[in-house]
């Protein structure tokens, strides 16, 4: 179900953004982000929980947290913060697509994003990514040397930050410039379903991972394979394939790793027991992808090998 969304939603985004090309006012990034978040709400029965803050603040558009609450060491997690930008069309020089606000505040936004993530906010290991939205007219199929331009693509923020520092020229904001670094939404949302042992004794949401929202808990016969270590392995693999990545390899690869000890507020969110104080602390929309898979599960090594490809 999650993979179906990752593969179908980008084309819907492209169609939506294509409709406003002739309008004086375009859909903002926040509109697409809200649609993506609301689409994920319907997948709560599959270990996904979506929360919106009472008063969103700056510093990224979404938090995605991949969590394995049953894992040893107090659980395992990987946090990703995403900053959204949409492509716009320039008619000059034959026409081209670019991200007008990529160097927002002369690059301060990108620098803040990378610095914020690097500081492990709230004690959570965090990886920053840019999520780019494209209309249909900007799309291009995958070639032998270039990844596809889809309705949604992802880029490591560590690549963007030095380019936009102090502000940058239009040529550094074009879709063509960033295409070689593109990842697909499916790179972080398409995972296999793996069998897990049936739990014994009383069950709670945090130990089952999969719970039917709004109703009594019941165990599903599988668990989503988006274990945080598997997600990290996939991202490290994608980083190795980034062209022109330069010195960011060591910097980012070091930060692409899951951490032990899921914070208490994340545990409460997984359990559906968020407090008013927890909600007030939310700075941006958040998605938690919870899995029952653990590192001592017989299938973990296999999923790590599959996840890194």
N, C-alpha and C positions, 0 to 999 in steps of 0.2 A: 504493500500500500504506500509506504513512504517513498520507495523507489519510483513507483508510478507517478507520484506527485512531482518528484525531482525531474522526471523526464518529460512530463506534460505541462507543468506550470510555466517554464520559461517561454514556450510558444504563446501561451495565453497572455503573458506579460507583454511580449512583443506586439501582439494584436492590439492590446489595450493602448500602448504608447503610440502605436501607429495612428490611432483614431484622432489624437489631439494635434497632429502635425499642422493642420490648418487653423487651429484655434489660437486666439491671442494669449490665452493662459493655458499652460501645459500642466499635466499631472506631475506633482512633485514626487520625489523619492519616497517620502513618507506614505503616500497613497499606495504605492506598490508594496512597500514593506508591510503595511497593514493587511493587504490582501494575502500576502504570503503567510503572515501570522495567523490570520483567520482560517486559512486553508489547513494549517497544521492543527488547529483546535479539533477538527473532526477526527484526528488520529489519536486522540487521548487514550482510547482503549488499547493501543499498541505501545504503551510505555512512554507516551509523549505528553508533557504538561506545558501549557502556555499560560503566561501571566503578563498582564499589562500594568504599568505603574500608574499611580493616581496622577502624578505630575511629571511627565517625561522631561529629562534634562539633556544637556549636550554631552558629547563624548562618545559617539557611536550610536548606531540606530537599532542594533539588536545584540542580545547576548544569547549564544547557543552553548549549552552545557551538556556534554556527553558524560553520563554517570553510570557507574557499576556499583550500586549501593551494597551488594552482597559480597563484594570482593574483600580480601584481607587488608589489614592496615586501615580499617575504618572506612572502607569504600575507596573507589578510584574515580577520578574525574578529569576532564579536559574542558577548559572554557575558551570559547572563541568570541571575540567582539567584532562586529561587522559594521563598517561605515558604507552607506549607500550613495551611489552617484548614478545619474541617468545620462545617457548620451543625447546630444543635441546636434542638429544639422547646420553646417555653415555652407552658404551658397558660393562663396568665393573659391577661386582656383579649381573650378569644375565641380565643387561640392565634396564635402567630407564630413564624417561624424567625429565628435570630440566631447570631452567631459568639461563643460564650461567652468565648473566650480571645483575642479580637481585640486587646484592650489588655493583653496579658500583661505582667506586671511593671510595671503602670501606664504602659504604652506604651513601656517601655524596649526591648523586643524590636524593635518597629517602627523606633524611632530608631536602634538598633544596625544593623539591616538596611540602612537608607538611608545611614547614615554609612559603613558598611563598603563598600558598593557605590561610594559617591562617592569613596572613597579609592583606587580602582583597585587592589584587592588583588592582590598578586603581579604588579603592573605591568599588569594586564588591565582594560581598559575594561569596566565592569559595569553592567547595568541591573537594578534590583530589582522584582520583581512578587509579588503575592499570588496564590495559586492556591486557590480555594474549592471545596469538595466538598459536594454536596447530595444528599439522598435523594429518592426519587421523589415523596413527598408535598410537597416544597418546590418542585418544578418548575413553571414557567409558560411558556407559549408566547410568542413574540415578538409585540409589539403595534405599533401605528403609532408609538408614542413610547418604548417600552421594549424593550431587548434581551431575549432569552429567558433564563430561569433554567434552566441545564442541570446535568447531574451534575457538570460541571467548568466553572468560569468564572474569568477572570483580571481583576485590577485592578492599576493602577500603585501601587507601594508609596508613592510620593510623595504620593498622595491620602490614604492611610490614616494615615501618620505624624502629621500635624498634628491629625487628629481624635481620635486615641487618646492623644495626649501628656498625661501626668499621670494617665491613666485617663479613662474616659468612661462615660456612662450607657448603660443597655441600649438606649435608642432609637437610639443611634448605631452599634449593632452589628447591627441587623436586616438581613436580606437585602433587604427593601424599600428601606432607606436606600441600599444600595450597588448596587442593580440597574442604575441608569442609567449606571453606570461599567463594567458588565460587558463583557468580551471573551470570545469563544469559544476553545476549545482549537484549533479549526480556523484561527483567525486567525494562529497562528504555526506550525502544522504542516501546513497544506494548501498545496502548491506544485505548479506544473506541472512536467512532465518535458520537458526541452529537449534537442535533439540536440547532440552535441559532436563535434569532429573526432576521428578515430581517432589515438591516439598513435603516434609512431614511435620505434624504438629500444627498449632494455630498459625495462621498466615497473616502478615501485615503487608500493606502496599509496598513498603520499602524493601521487603525481602522477596516479594513476588515480582516486582518490576512492572507487570502487566495487570492492570485493573480496569474494569469497566467503569467509566466515569459516571457519577450520579446514581450508581446502583451498588448492590452487594458485590464484594470481591469474588472473582472466580479465576482460576488458573487457566491460562491458555496453554496449549501443548507445545509452544515454541517461545523463543525469546529473540528479540531483534539483535543482530550481531554487531551493533554499533558500539562495541566496547571502546572506551576512551583510548586504550593502547592501540587498538586496531585503527581508529580514526587517525591517531598520531602517525602511525606507520604509513597510512595512505598519503597523508600530507607531506611527510618526509620524502616519499617516493615522487610525488608531483614536483616538489622543490628541486629534486635532482634533474628533472627534465626541463626546468625553466631556462630559456635561452637568455644570455646576457645577464645572468644573475649576479656575477661578480662576487664581492666579499660578503653578500648577505647569506650565503650558504651556511657558514659556521654560526653566524648570529642567530638566524631563524631556526636552523636545525636543532640547536641547543634548547630553544624555547618550545619546540614541538614535542612535548612529552607530557604524559599524564601524571597526575600527582595523587598521593595518598591522602586520606582523611577528608571526606566530603564535609564541607561546612554545615553546621547545624541548620542554618536557614534553608539550604538546598535540600537537606534531608526532610525538613518539614514540608517543603513544596512538593517533593516526590510523594510524600504520604498524604498530601491534600490537607495539611494542617497549618497552612500559613497564618501568621498572626497579623494584626493591624500594623504592628511595628515592622514586620517583615515587608509588608506591602509599601509602607512609607519609604523603605530603604531602596526600593526598586528605582533605578535611574532610567531604565529603558525597557522596552518589551523583551521578554525572556522566554526561551524555549529550553526545556530540559528533556533530553532523550535518555531514558532510563532502561537499562538492560539487566537481565539476570545472569548473563555470562560472566564468569570469573576467570582469573588467571590459572587457577588450579583445575579448571574444567578440562576434560580430555580433548575437547574440540578447540581449545583456545589457540594452541600452536598452529593448527590448520587455518583458523580464521586470521591469525596474524600474517600468515603467508599469502592468503587470498586478499587480505585487506591492503597489503602493501603493493598490490599490482594495479 
